[in-house]
């Protein structure tokens, strides 16, 4: 369908039908195109599925929002990339949070946490442990524990007060 008004009318009819019935009369709605497909709205655009929703493309996919963009799942949200995965925010912070569980970052190769212009800060309420090989440094309250087979101090000048 190339006519946007016809697509809009079809989607509005489906949405109205879903509001009045507990089940859809049509098993699914498919908008398919061999080339480009688009829908433009000056107001609100709603995509809704009573079952599974799949969006695919054979080339690049871009989702753009002039204000905010939210993806919400009541079970799980997975982002998988065969190549590079990147998150960039040009103006504000990027926040990762786990409300009730553990926040984990793992890699099969190197992990690099760096700040090109400011500080790197690691904060925990109770304890921070850094472990590599058989050695570790633990900050626990006002105590610092260094555990290693051998400890070597290097520095031009230091004092123990």
Phi and psi in radians as a Rosetta constraint file:
Dihedral C 1 N 2 CA 2 C 2 CIRCULARHARMONIC -1.725 0.35
Dihedral N 2 CA 2 C 2 N 3 CIRCULARHARMONIC -0.273 0.35
Dihedral C 2 N 3 CA 3 C 3 CIRCULARHARMONIC -1.496 0.35
Dihedral N 3 CA 3 C 3 N 4 CIRCULARHARMONIC 1.987 0.35
Dihedral C 3 N 4 CA 4 C 4 CIRCULARHARMONIC -1.125 0.35
Dihedral N 4 CA 4 C 4 N 5 CIRCULARHARMONIC -0.622 0.35
Dihedral C 4 N 5 CA 5 C 5 CIRCULARHARMONIC -1.148 0.35
Dihedral N 5 CA 5 C 5 N 6 CIRCULARHARMONIC -0.659 0.35
Dihedral C 5 N 6 CA 6 C 6 CIRCULARHARMONIC -1.178 0.35
Dihedral N 6 CA 6 C 6 N 7 CIRCULARHARMONIC -0.706 0.35
Dihedral C 6 N 7 CA 7 C 7 CIRCULARHARMONIC -1.107 0.35
Dihedral N 7 CA 7 C 7 N 8 CIRCULARHARMONIC -0.789 0.35
Dihedral C 7 N 8 CA 8 C 8 CIRCULARHARMONIC -1.056 0.35
Dihedral N 8 CA 8 C 8 N 9 CIRCULARHARMONIC -0.768 0.35
Dihedral C 8 N 9 CA 9 C 9 CIRCULARHARMONIC -1.103 0.35
Dihedral N 9 CA 9 C 9 N 10 CIRCULARHARMONIC -0.715 0.35
Dihedral C 9 N 10 CA 10 C 10 CIRCULARHARMONIC -1.131 0.35
Dihedral N 10 CA 10 C 10 N 11 CIRCULARHARMONIC -0.782 0.35
Dihedral C 10 N 11 CA 11 C 11 CIRCULARHARMONIC -1.150 0.35
Dihedral N 11 CA 11 C 11 N 12 CIRCULARHARMONIC -0.671 0.35
Dihedral C 11 N 12 CA 12 C 12 CIRCULARHARMONIC -1.139 0.35
Dihedral N 12 CA 12 C 12 N 13 CIRCULARHARMONIC -0.674 0.35
Dihedral C 12 N 13 CA 13 C 13 CIRCULARHARMONIC -1.119 0.35
Dihedral N 13 CA 13 C 13 N 14 CIRCULARHARMONIC -0.767 0.35
Dihedral C 13 N 14 CA 14 C 14 CIRCULARHARMONIC -1.110 0.35
Dihedral N 14 CA 14 C 14 N 15 CIRCULARHARMONIC -0.784 0.35
Dihedral C 14 N 15 CA 15 C 15 CIRCULARHARMONIC -1.086 0.35
Dihedral N 15 CA 15 C 15 N 16 CIRCULARHARMONIC -0.719 0.35
Dihedral C 15 N 16 CA 16 C 16 CIRCULARHARMONIC -1.147 0.35
Dihedral N 16 CA 16 C 16 N 17 CIRCULARHARMONIC -0.709 0.35
Dihedral C 16 N 17 CA 17 C 17 CIRCULARHARMONIC -1.088 0.35
Dihedral N 17 CA 17 C 17 N 18 CIRCULARHARMONIC -0.724 0.35
Dihedral C 17 N 18 CA 18 C 18 CIRCULARHARMONIC -1.192 0.35
Dihedral N 18 CA 18 C 18 N 19 CIRCULARHARMONIC -0.479 0.35
Dihedral C 18 N 19 CA 19 C 19 CIRCULARHARMONIC -1.247 0.35
Dihedral N 19 CA 19 C 19 N 20 CIRCULARHARMONIC -0.554 0.35
Dihedral C 19 N 20 CA 20 C 20 CIRCULARHARMONIC -1.699 0.35
Dihedral N 20 CA 20 C 20 N 21 CIRCULARHARMONIC -0.258 0.35
Dihedral C 20 N 21 CA 21 C 21 CIRCULARHARMONIC -2.151 0.35
Dihedral N 21 CA 21 C 21 N 22 CIRCULARHARMONIC 2.631 0.35
Dihedral C 21 N 22 CA 22 C 22 CIRCULARHARMONIC -1.375 0.35
Dihedral N 22 CA 22 C 22 N 23 CIRCULARHARMONIC -0.404 0.35
Dihedral C 22 N 23 CA 23 C 23 CIRCULARHARMONIC -2.325 0.35
Dihedral N 23 CA 23 C 23 N 24 CIRCULARHARMONIC 2.590 0.35
Dihedral C 23 N 24 CA 24 C 24 CIRCULARHARMONIC -1.212 0.35
Dihedral N 24 CA 24 C 24 N 25 CIRCULARHARMONIC 2.559 0.35
Dihedral C 24 N 25 CA 25 C 25 CIRCULARHARMONIC -1.439 0.35
Dihedral N 25 CA 25 C 25 N 26 CIRCULARHARMONIC -0.469 0.35
Dihedral C 25 N 26 CA 26 C 26 CIRCULARHARMONIC -1.717 0.35
Dihedral N 26 CA 26 C 26 N 27 CIRCULARHARMONIC 2.330 0.35
Dihedral C 26 N 27 CA 27 C 27 CIRCULARHARMONIC -1.052 0.35
Dihedral N 27 CA 27 C 27 N 28 CIRCULARHARMONIC -0.627 0.35
Dihedral C 27 N 28 CA 28 C 28 CIRCULARHARMONIC -2.819 0.35
Dihedral N 28 CA 28 C 28 N 29 CIRCULARHARMONIC 2.839 0.35
Dihedral C 28 N 29 CA 29 C 29 CIRCULARHARMONIC -2.033 0.35
Dihedral N 29 CA 29 C 29 N 30 CIRCULARHARMONIC 2.283 0.35
Dihedral C 29 N 30 CA 30 C 30 CIRCULARHARMONIC -2.159 0.35
Dihedral N 30 CA 30 C 30 N 31 CIRCULARHARMONIC 2.183 0.35
Dihedral C 30 N 31 CA 31 C 31 CIRCULARHARMONIC -1.955 0.35
Dihedral N 31 CA 31 C 31 N 32 CIRCULARHARMONIC 1.952 0.35
Dihedral C 31 N 32 CA 32 C 32 CIRCULARHARMONIC -2.252 0.35
Dihedral N 32 CA 32 C 32 N 33 CIRCULARHARMONIC 2.531 0.35
Dihedral C 32 N 33 CA 33 C 33 CIRCULARHARMONIC -2.584 0.35
Dihedral N 33 CA 33 C 33 N 34 CIRCULARHARMONIC 2.426 0.35
Dihedral C 33 N 34 CA 34 C 34 CIRCULARHARMONIC -1.321 0.35
Dihedral N 34 CA 34 C 34 N 35 CIRCULARHARMONIC -0.426 0.35
Dihedral C 34 N 35 CA 35 C 35 CIRCULARHARMONIC -1.967 0.35
Dihedral N 35 CA 35 C 35 N 36 CIRCULARHARMONIC -1.944 0.35
Dihedral C 35 N 36 CA 36 C 36 CIRCULARHARMONIC -1.816 0.35
Dihedral N 36 CA 36 C 36 N 37 CIRCULARHARMONIC 2.576 0.35
Dihedral C 36 N 37 CA 37 C 37 CIRCULARHARMONIC -2.294 0.35
Dihedral N 37 CA 37 C 37 N 38 CIRCULARHARMONIC 2.488 0.35
Dihedral C 37 N 38 CA 38 C 38 CIRCULARHARMONIC -2.643 0.35
Dihedral N 38 CA 38 C 38 N 39 CIRCULARHARMONIC 2.703 0.35
Dihedral C 38 N 39 CA 39 C 39 CIRCULARHARMONIC -2.449 0.35
Dihedral N 39 CA 39 C 39 N 40 CIRCULARHARMONIC 2.234 0.35
Dihedral C 39 N 40 CA 40 C 40 CIRCULARHARMONIC -2.063 0.35
Dihedral N 40 CA 40 C 40 N 41 CIRCULARHARMONIC 2.334 0.35
Dihedral C 40 N 41 CA 41 C 41 CIRCULARHARMONIC -2.401 0.35
Dihedral N 41 CA 41 C 41 N 42 CIRCULARHARMONIC 2.374 0.35
Dihedral C 41 N 42 CA 42 C 42 CIRCULARHARMONIC -1.528 0.35
Dihedral N 42 CA 42 C 42 N 43 CIRCULARHARMONIC -0.114 0.35
Dihedral C 42 N 43 CA 43 C 43 CIRCULARHARMONIC -2.039 0.35
Dihedral N 43 CA 43 C 43 N 44 CIRCULARHARMONIC -1.926 0.35
Dihedral C 43 N 44 CA 44 C 44 CIRCULARHARMONIC -2.058 0.35
Dihedral N 44 CA 44 C 44 N 45 CIRCULARHARMONIC 2.414 0.35
Dihedral C 44 N 45 CA 45 C 45 CIRCULARHARMONIC -2.039 0.35
Dihedral N 45 CA 45 C 45 N 46 CIRCULARHARMONIC 2.192 0.35
Dihedral C 45 N 46 CA 46 C 46 CIRCULARHARMONIC -2.134 0.35
Dihedral N 46 CA 46 C 46 N 47 CIRCULARHARMONIC 2.229 0.35
Dihedral C 46 N 47 CA 47 C 47 CIRCULARHARMONIC -1.963 0.35
Dihedral N 47 CA 47 C 47 N 48 CIRCULARHARMONIC 2.183 0.35
Dihedral C 47 N 48 CA 48 C 48 CIRCULARHARMONIC -2.414 0.35
Dihedral N 48 CA 48 C 48 N 49 CIRCULARHARMONIC 2.475 0.35
Dihedral C 48 N 49 CA 49 C 49 CIRCULARHARMONIC -2.369 0.35
Dihedral N 49 CA 49 C 49 N 50 CIRCULARHARMONIC 2.390 0.35
Dihedral C 49 N 50 CA 50 C 50 CIRCULARHARMONIC -1.424 0.35
Dihedral N 50 CA 50 C 50 N 51 CIRCULARHARMONIC -0.178 0.35
Dihedral C 50 N 51 CA 51 C 51 CIRCULARHARMONIC -2.233 0.35
Dihedral N 51 CA 51 C 51 N 52 CIRCULARHARMONIC -2.107 0.35
Dihedral C 51 N 52 CA 52 C 52 CIRCULARHARMONIC -1.708 0.35
Dihedral N 52 CA 52 C 52 N 53 CIRCULARHARMONIC 2.477 0.35
Dihedral C 52 N 53 CA 53 C 53 CIRCULARHARMONIC -2.119 0.35
Dihedral N 53 CA 53 C 53 N 54 CIRCULARHARMONIC 2.256 0.35
Dihedral C 53 N 54 CA 54 C 54 CIRCULARHARMONIC -2.202 0.35
Dihedral N 54 CA 54 C 54 N 55 CIRCULARHARMONIC 2.275 0.35
Dihedral C 54 N 55 CA 55 C 55 CIRCULARHARMONIC -2.132 0.35
Dihedral N 55 CA 55 C 55 N 56 CIRCULARHARMONIC 2.163 0.35
Dihedral C 55 N 56 CA 56 C 56 CIRCULARHARMONIC -2.321 0.35
Dihedral N 56 CA 56 C 56 N 57 CIRCULARHARMONIC 2.720 0.35
Dihedral C 56 N 57 CA 57 C 57 CIRCULARHARMONIC -2.563 0.35
Dihedral N 57 CA 57 C 57 N 58 CIRCULARHARMONIC 2.629 0.35
Dihedral C 57 N 58 CA 58 C 58 CIRCULARHARMONIC -1.540 0.35
Dihedral N 58 CA 58 C 58 N 59 CIRCULARHARMONIC -0.222 0.35
Dihedral C 58 N 59 CA 59 C 59 CIRCULARHARMONIC -2.143 0.35
Dihedral N 59 CA 59 C 59 N 60 CIRCULARHARMONIC -2.444 0.35
Dihedral C 59 N 60 CA 60 C 60 CIRCULARHARMONIC -1.366 0.35
Dihedral N 60 CA 60 C 60 N 61 CIRCULARHARMONIC 2.616 0.35
Dihedral C 60 N 61 CA 61 C 61 CIRCULARHARMONIC -2.189 0.35
Dihedral N 61 CA 61 C 61 N 62 CIRCULARHARMONIC 2.309 0.35
Dihedral C 61 N 62 CA 62 C 62 CIRCULARHARMONIC -2.262 0.35
Dihedral N 62 CA 62 C 62 N 63 CIRCULARHARMONIC 2.276 0.35
Dihedral C 62 N 63 CA 63 C 63 CIRCULARHARMONIC -2.004 0.35
Dihedral N 63 CA 63 C 63 N 64 CIRCULARHARMONIC 2.134 0.35
Dihedral C 63 N 64 CA 64 C 64 CIRCULARHARMONIC -2.204 0.35
Dihedral N 64 CA 64 C 64 N 65 CIRCULARHARMONIC 2.445 0.35
Dihedral C 64 N 65 CA 65 C 65 CIRCULARHARMONIC -2.371 0.35
Dihedral N 65 CA 65 C 65 N 66 CIRCULARHARMONIC 2.386 0.35
Dihedral C 65 N 66 CA 66 C 66 CIRCULARHARMONIC -1.341 0.35
Dihedral N 66 CA 66 C 66 N 67 CIRCULARHARMONIC -0.314 0.35
Dihedral C 66 N 67 CA 67 C 67 CIRCULARHARMONIC -2.151 0.35
Dihedral N 67 CA 67 C 67 N 68 CIRCULARHARMONIC -1.608 0.35
Dihedral C 67 N 68 CA 68 C 68 CIRCULARHARMONIC -2.192 0.35
Dihedral N 68 CA 68 C 68 N 69 CIRCULARHARMONIC 2.749 0.35
Dihedral C 68 N 69 CA 69 C 69 CIRCULARHARMONIC -2.303 0.35
Dihedral N 69 CA 69 C 69 N 70 CIRCULARHARMONIC 2.204 0.35
Dihedral C 69 N 70 CA 70 C 70 CIRCULARHARMONIC -2.201 0.35
Dihedral N 70 CA 70 C 70 N 71 CIRCULARHARMONIC 2.395 0.35
Dihedral C 70 N 71 CA 71 C 71 CIRCULARHARMONIC -2.128 0.35
Dihedral N 71 CA 71 C 71 N 72 CIRCULARHARMONIC 2.170 0.35
Dihedral C 71 N 72 CA 72 C 72 CIRCULARHARMONIC -2.238 0.35
Dihedral N 72 CA 72 C 72 N 73 CIRCULARHARMONIC 2.376 0.35
Dihedral C 72 N 73 CA 73 C 73 CIRCULARHARMONIC -2.403 0.35
Dihedral N 73 CA 73 C 73 N 74 CIRCULARHARMONIC 2.375 0.35
Dihedral C 73 N 74 CA 74 C 74 CIRCULARHARMONIC -1.403 0.35
Dihedral N 74 CA 74 C 74 N 75 CIRCULARHARMONIC -0.236 0.35
Dihedral C 74 N 75 CA 75 C 75 CIRCULARHARMONIC -1.943 0.35
Dihedral N 75 CA 75 C 75 N 76 CIRCULARHARMONIC -1.317 0.35
Dihedral C 75 N 76 CA 76 C 76 CIRCULARHARMONIC -2.620 0.35
Dihedral N 76 CA 76 C 76 N 77 CIRCULARHARMONIC 2.705 0.35
Dihedral C 76 N 77 CA 77 C 77 CIRCULARHARMONIC -2.247 0.35
Dihedral N 77 CA 77 C 77 N 78 CIRCULARHARMONIC 2.106 0.35
Dihedral C 77 N 78 CA 78 C 78 CIRCULARHARMONIC -2.052 0.35
Dihedral N 78 CA 78 C 78 N 79 CIRCULARHARMONIC 2.337 0.35
Dihedral C 78 N 79 CA 79 C 79 CIRCULARHARMONIC -2.070 0.35
Dihedral N 79 CA 79 C 79 N 80 CIRCULARHARMONIC 2.087 0.35
Dihedral C 79 N 80 CA 80 C 80 CIRCULARHARMONIC -2.163 0.35
Dihedral N 80 CA 80 C 80 N 81 CIRCULARHARMONIC 2.287 0.35
Dihedral C 80 N 81 CA 81 C 81 CIRCULARHARMONIC -2.326 0.35
Dihedral N 81 CA 81 C 81 N 82 CIRCULARHARMONIC 2.326 0.35
Dihedral C 81 N 82 CA 82 C 82 CIRCULARHARMONIC -1.301 0.35
Dihedral N 82 CA 82 C 82 N 83 CIRCULARHARMONIC -0.410 0.35
Dihedral C 82 N 83 CA 83 C 83 CIRCULARHARMONIC -1.936 0.35
Dihedral N 83 CA 83 C 83 N 84 CIRCULARHARMONIC -2.431 0.35
Dihedral C 83 N 84 CA 84 C 84 CIRCULARHARMONIC -1.347 0.35
Dihedral N 84 CA 84 C 84 N 85 CIRCULARHARMONIC 2.506 0.35
Dihedral C 84 N 85 CA 85 C 85 CIRCULARHARMONIC -2.053 0.35
Dihedral N 85 CA 85 C 85 N 86 CIRCULARHARMONIC 2.254 0.35
Dihedral C 85 N 86 CA 86 C 86 CIRCULARHARMONIC -2.407 0.35
Dihedral N 86 CA 86 C 86 N 87 CIRCULARHARMONIC 2.445 0.35
Dihedral C 86 N 87 CA 87 C 87 CIRCULARHARMONIC -2.130 0.35
Dihedral N 87 CA 87 C 87 N 88 CIRCULARHARMONIC 2.210 0.35
Dihedral C 87 N 88 CA 88 C 88 CIRCULARHARMONIC -2.322 0.35
Dihedral N 88 CA 88 C 88 N 89 CIRCULARHARMONIC 2.338 0.35
Dihedral C 88 N 89 CA 89 C 89 CIRCULARHARMONIC -2.214 0.35
Dihedral N 89 CA 89 C 89 N 90 CIRCULARHARMONIC 2.063 0.35
Dihedral C 89 N 90 CA 90 C 90 CIRCULARHARMONIC -1.323 0.35
Dihedral N 90 CA 90 C 90 N 91 CIRCULARHARMONIC -0.408 0.35
Dihedral C 90 N 91 CA 91 C 91 CIRCULARHARMONIC -2.035 0.35
Dihedral N 91 CA 91 C 91 N 92 CIRCULARHARMONIC -0.668 0.35
Dihedral C 91 N 92 CA 92 C 92 CIRCULARHARMONIC -2.122 0.35
Dihedral N 92 CA 92 C 92 N 93 CIRCULARHARMONIC -3.053 0.35
Dihedral C 92 N 93 CA 93 C 93 CIRCULARHARMONIC -1.275 0.35
Dihedral N 93 CA 93 C 93 N 94 CIRCULARHARMONIC 2.783 0.35
Dihedral C 93 N 94 CA 94 C 94 CIRCULARHARMONIC -1.874 0.35
Dihedral N 94 CA 94 C 94 N 95 CIRCULARHARMONIC 2.193 0.35
Dihedral C 94 N 95 CA 95 C 95 CIRCULARHARMONIC -2.066 0.35
Dihedral N 95 CA 95 C 95 N 96 CIRCULARHARMONIC 2.219 0.35
Dihedral C 95 N 96 CA 96 C 96 CIRCULARHARMONIC -1.955 0.35
Dihedral N 96 CA 96 C 96 N 97 CIRCULARHARMONIC 2.261 0.35
Dihedral C 96 N 97 CA 97 C 97 CIRCULARHARMONIC -2.487 0.35
Dihedral N 97 CA 97 C 97 N 98 CIRCULARHARMONIC 2.559 0.35
Dihedral C 97 N 98 CA 98 C 98 CIRCULARHARMONIC -2.089 0.35
Dihedral N 98 CA 98 C 98 N 99 CIRCULARHARMONIC 1.945 0.35
Dihedral C 98 N 99 CA 99 C 99 CIRCULARHARMONIC -1.231 0.35
Dihedral N 99 CA 99 C 99 N 100 CIRCULARHARMONIC -0.742 0.35
Dihedral C 99 N 100 CA 100 C 100 CIRCULARHARMONIC -2.102 0.35
Dihedral N 100 CA 100 C 100 N 101 CIRCULARHARMONIC -0.219 0.35
Dihedral C 100 N 101 CA 101 C 101 CIRCULARHARMONIC -2.040 0.35
Dihedral N 101 CA 101 C 101 N 102 CIRCULARHARMONIC -2.925 0.35
Dihedral C 101 N 102 CA 102 C 102 CIRCULARHARMONIC -1.542 0.35
Dihedral N 102 CA 102 C 102 N 103 CIRCULARHARMONIC 2.465 0.35
Dihedral C 102 N 103 CA 103 C 103 CIRCULARHARMONIC -1.674 0.35
Dihedral N 103 CA 103 C 103 N 104 CIRCULARHARMONIC 2.092 0.35
Dihedral C 103 N 104 CA 104 C 104 CIRCULARHARMONIC -2.112 0.35
Dihedral N 104 CA 104 C 104 N 105 CIRCULARHARMONIC 2.470 0.35
Dihedral C 104 N 105 CA 105 C 105 CIRCULARHARMONIC -2.265 0.35
Dihedral N 105 CA 105 C 105 N 106 CIRCULARHARMONIC 2.062 0.35
Dihedral C 105 N 106 CA 106 C 106 CIRCULARHARMONIC -2.280 0.35
Dihedral N 106 CA 106 C 106 N 107 CIRCULARHARMONIC 2.674 0.35
Dihedral C 106 N 107 CA 107 C 107 CIRCULARHARMONIC -2.593 0.35
Dihedral N 107 CA 107 C 107 N 108 CIRCULARHARMONIC 2.600 0.35
Dihedral C 107 N 108 CA 108 C 108 CIRCULARHARMONIC -1.419 0.35
Dihedral N 108 CA 108 C 108 N 109 CIRCULARHARMONIC -0.227 0.35
Dihedral C 108 N 109 CA 109 C 109 CIRCULARHARMONIC -2.163 0.35
Dihedral N 109 CA 109 C 109 N 110 CIRCULARHARMONIC -2.708 0.35
Dihedral C 109 N 110 CA 110 C 110 CIRCULARHARMONIC -1.087 0.35
Dihedral N 110 CA 110 C 110 N 111 CIRCULARHARMONIC 2.604 0.35
Dihedral C 110 N 111 CA 111 C 111 CIRCULARHARMONIC -2.071 0.35
Dihedral N 111 CA 111 C 111 N 112 CIRCULARHARMONIC 2.208 0.35
Dihedral C 111 N 112 CA 112 C 112 CIRCULARHARMONIC -2.139 0.35
Dihedral N 112 CA 112 C 112 N 113 CIRCULARHARMONIC 2.099 0.35
Dihedral C 112 N 113 CA 113 C 113 CIRCULARHARMONIC -2.034 0.35
Dihedral N 113 CA 113 C 113 N 114 CIRCULARHARMONIC 2.026 0.35
Dihedral C 113 N 114 CA 114 C 114 CIRCULARHARMONIC -2.530 0.35
Dihedral N 114 CA 114 C 114 N 115 CIRCULARHARMONIC 2.698 0.35
Dihedral C 114 N 115 CA 115 C 115 CIRCULARHARMONIC -2.174 0.35
Dihedral N 115 CA 115 C 115 N 116 CIRCULARHARMONIC 2.171 0.35
Dihedral C 115 N 116 CA 116 C 116 CIRCULARHARMONIC -1.374 0.35
Dihedral N 116 CA 116 C 116 N 117 CIRCULARHARMONIC -0.364 0.35
Dihedral C 116 N 117 CA 117 C 117 CIRCULARHARMONIC -2.258 0.35
Dihedral N 117 CA 117 C 117 N 118 CIRCULARHARMONIC -0.275 0.35
Dihedral C 117 N 118 CA 118 C 118 CIRCULARHARMONIC -2.264 0.35
Dihedral N 118 CA 118 C 118 N 119 CIRCULARHARMONIC -2.752 0.35
Dihedral C 118 N 119 CA 119 C 119 CIRCULARHARMONIC -1.572 0.35
Dihedral N 119 CA 119 C 119 N 120 CIRCULARHARMONIC 2.839 0.35
Dihedral C 119 N 120 CA 120 C 120 CIRCULARHARMONIC -1.952 0.35
Dihedral N 120 CA 120 C 120 N 121 CIRCULARHARMONIC 2.194 0.35
Dihedral C 120 N 121 CA 121 C 121 CIRCULARHARMONIC -2.141 0.35
Dihedral N 121 CA 121 C 121 N 122 CIRCULARHARMONIC 2.256 0.35
Dihedral C 121 N 122 CA 122 C 122 CIRCULARHARMONIC -2.021 0.35
Dihedral N 122 CA 122 C 122 N 123 CIRCULARHARMONIC 2.128 0.35
Dihedral C 122 N 123 CA 123 C 123 CIRCULARHARMONIC -2.237 0.35
Dihedral N 123 CA 123 C 123 N 124 CIRCULARHARMONIC 2.358 0.35
Dihedral C 123 N 124 CA 124 C 124 CIRCULARHARMONIC -2.489 0.35
Dihedral N 124 CA 124 C 124 N 125 CIRCULARHARMONIC 2.586 0.35
Dihedral C 124 N 125 CA 125 C 125 CIRCULARHARMONIC -1.185 0.35
Dihedral N 125 CA 125 C 125 N 126 CIRCULARHARMONIC -0.694 0.35
Dihedral C 125 N 126 CA 126 C 126 CIRCULARHARMONIC -1.933 0.35
Dihedral N 126 CA 126 C 126 N 127 CIRCULARHARMONIC -0.975 0.35
Dihedral C 126 N 127 CA 127 C 127 CIRCULARHARMONIC -2.641 0.35
Dihedral N 127 CA 127 C 127 N 128 CIRCULARHARMONIC 2.511 0.35
Dihedral C 127 N 128 CA 128 C 128 CIRCULARHARMONIC -2.198 0.35
Dihedral N 128 CA 128 C 128 N 129 CIRCULARHARMONIC 2.251 0.35
Dihedral C 128 N 129 CA 129 C 129 CIRCULARHARMONIC -2.199 0.35
Dihedral N 129 CA 129 C 129 N 130 CIRCULARHARMONIC 2.272 0.35
Dihedral C 129 N 130 CA 130 C 130 CIRCULARHARMONIC -1.978 0.35
Dihedral N 130 CA 130 C 130 N 131 CIRCULARHARMONIC 2.144 0.35
Dihedral C 130 N 131 CA 131 C 131 CIRCULARHARMONIC -2.229 0.35
Dihedral N 131 CA 131 C 131 N 132 CIRCULARHARMONIC 2.357 0.35
Dihedral C 131 N 132 CA 132 C 132 CIRCULARHARMONIC -2.567 0.35
Dihedral N 132 CA 132 C 132 N 133 CIRCULARHARMONIC 2.233 0.35
Dihedral C 132 N 133 CA 133 C 133 CIRCULARHARMONIC 1.065 0.35
Dihedral N 133 CA 133 C 133 N 134 CIRCULARHARMONIC -2.204 0.35
Dihedral C 133 N 134 CA 134 C 134 CIRCULARHARMONIC -1.769 0.35
Dihedral N 134 CA 134 C 134 N 135 CIRCULARHARMONIC 0.025 0.35
Dihedral C 134 N 135 CA 135 C 135 CIRCULARHARMONIC -1.778 0.35
Dihedral N 135 CA 135 C 135 N 136 CIRCULARHARMONIC 2.719 0.35
Dihedral C 135 N 136 CA 136 C 136 CIRCULARHARMONIC -2.691 0.35
Dihedral N 136 CA 136 C 136 N 137 CIRCULARHARMONIC 2.686 0.35
Dihedral C 136 N 137 CA 137 C 137 CIRCULARHARMONIC -2.160 0.35
Dihedral N 137 CA 137 C 137 N 138 CIRCULARHARMONIC 2.189 0.35
Dihedral C 137 N 138 CA 138 C 138 CIRCULARHARMONIC -2.126 0.35
Dihedral N 138 CA 138 C 138 N 139 CIRCULARHARMONIC 2.228 0.35
Dihedral C 138 N 139 CA 139 C 139 CIRCULARHARMONIC -1.818 0.35
Dihedral N 139 CA 139 C 139 N 140 CIRCULARHARMONIC 1.982 0.35
Dihedral C 139 N 140 CA 140 C 140 CIRCULARHARMONIC -2.296 0.35
Dihedral N 140 CA 140 C 140 N 141 CIRCULARHARMONIC 1.794 0.35
Dihedral C 140 N 141 CA 141 C 141 CIRCULARHARMONIC 1.101 0.35
Dihedral N 141 CA 141 C 141 N 142 CIRCULARHARMONIC -2.165 0.35
Dihedral C 141 N 142 CA 142 C 142 CIRCULARHARMONIC -1.696 0.35
Dihedral N 142 CA 142 C 142 N 143 CIRCULARHARMONIC 0.201 0.35
Dihedral C 142 N 143 CA 143 C 143 CIRCULARHARMONIC -1.837 0.35
Dihedral N 143 CA 143 C 143 N 144 CIRCULARHARMONIC 2.489 0.35
Dihedral C 143 N 144 CA 144 C 144 CIRCULARHARMONIC -2.112 0.35
Dihedral N 144 CA 144 C 144 N 145 CIRCULARHARMONIC 2.184 0.35
Dihedral C 144 N 145 CA 145 C 145 CIRCULARHARMONIC -2.069 0.35
Dihedral N 145 CA 145 C 145 N 146 CIRCULARHARMONIC 2.184 0.35
Dihedral C 145 N 146 CA 146 C 146 CIRCULARHARMONIC -1.931 0.35
Dihedral N 146 CA 146 C 146 N 147 CIRCULARHARMONIC 2.094 0.35
Dihedral C 146 N 147 CA 147 C 147 CIRCULARHARMONIC -2.049 0.35
Dihedral N 147 CA 147 C 147 N 148 CIRCULARHARMONIC 2.101 0.35
Dihedral C 147 N 148 CA 148 C 148 CIRCULARHARMONIC -2.819 0.35
Dihedral N 148 CA 148 C 148 N 149 CIRCULARHARMONIC 2.785 0.35
Dihedral C 148 N 149 CA 149 C 149 CIRCULARHARMONIC -1.193 0.35
Dihedral N 149 CA 149 C 149 N 150 CIRCULARHARMONIC -0.665 0.35
Dihedral C 149 N 150 CA 150 C 150 CIRCULARHARMONIC -2.514 0.35
Dihedral N 150 CA 150 C 150 N 151 CIRCULARHARMONIC 2.406 0.35
Dihedral C 150 N 151 CA 151 C 151 CIRCULARHARMONIC -2.024 0.35
Dihedral N 151 CA 151 C 151 N 152 CIRCULARHARMONIC 2.193 0.35
Dihedral C 151 N 152 CA 152 C 152 CIRCULARHARMONIC -2.060 0.35
Dihedral N 152 CA 152 C 152 N 153 CIRCULARHARMONIC 2.237 0.35
Dihedral C 152 N 153 CA 153 C 153 CIRCULARHARMONIC -1.745 0.35
Dihedral N 153 CA 153 C 153 N 154 CIRCULARHARMONIC 2.286 0.35
Dihedral C 153 N 154 CA 154 C 154 CIRCULARHARMONIC -2.294 0.35
Dihedral N 154 CA 154 C 154 N 155 CIRCULARHARMONIC 2.338 0.35
Dihedral C 154 N 155 CA 155 C 155 CIRCULARHARMONIC 3.012 0.35
Dihedral N 155 CA 155 C 155 N 156 CIRCULARHARMONIC 2.605 0.35
Dihedral C 155 N 156 CA 156 C 156 CIRCULARHARMONIC -1.234 0.35
Dihedral N 156 CA 156 C 156 N 157 CIRCULARHARMONIC -0.597 0.35
Dihedral C 156 N 157 CA 157 C 157 CIRCULARHARMONIC -2.748 0.35
Dihedral N 157 CA 157 C 157 N 158 CIRCULARHARMONIC 2.277 0.35
Dihedral C 157 N 158 CA 158 C 158 CIRCULARHARMONIC -2.732 0.35
Dihedral N 158 CA 158 C 158 N 159 CIRCULARHARMONIC 2.728 0.35
Dihedral C 158 N 159 CA 159 C 159 CIRCULARHARMONIC -2.353 0.35
Dihedral N 159 CA 159 C 159 N 160 CIRCULARHARMONIC 2.667 0.35
Dihedral C 159 N 160 CA 160 C 160 CIRCULARHARMONIC -1.988 0.35
Dihedral N 160 CA 160 C 160 N 161 CIRCULARHARMONIC 1.798 0.35
